[in-house]
Amino acid sequence: MSCEHCEQTVEEALQGISGVSDVRADHEAENATIEGDPDSDAIVRAVEDTGYEASV
């Protein structure tokens, strides 16, 4: 992620996952903090579908 728009894109993708209660993406730290109990594979797929790399 390189900007605030990137953060918003990732946050919106992650908010659509079942079990996610809150998301905060940080482009400077290049990470996202997720609260809740989502499936880790769903997290990776959602982020990769936006064009970014992901790992859990």
N, C-alpha and C positions, 0 to 999 in steps of 0.2 A: 504494500500500500504506500502511496506517495502523497496523498492529500486527504482533506476532510471528506471530499466526495467519495473517495475509496472507502473510508471508514463507514459512511452511510450505506454504501452498496453492500458491504460485508455484513453490517448489522441487520439490514433488511432481510438478507438471505438467511441469516441465522435465526432471526425472530420467527421465521416461518416453520421452524422445526418443532415438532411435538416434544414437550418436556422442557423447552427453554423458557425461563421466566424473565431473564434480563440479559442484555448483551451490551458490552462496551468495547468498541474497537479503538485502537490507538495506532495511527499510521507511523508515528515517530518510533515507537517501540516495536512496530511490526507484529502486533499480537492482538488477540481479542480475549476478553474475559467473559465467560458464559456462566450464568447462574441457572440452576435447575438440574434436571436429570435426563438430558437428551442422549440419544444413541451416538456414540463417537463416530461411527461410520457415516451417519447422516450429517454430522458437522463437517467432516472432511469433504464429502460430496457437495454440500451446499457452498462451501468456500471455493472449491475447485471449479464449480459451475459458474462462478463469477469471474474466473480467469486468474485466480491467485493460487499459490501453493498453500497446502495446509498439512498440519500434523497435530496429533493429540497426545 
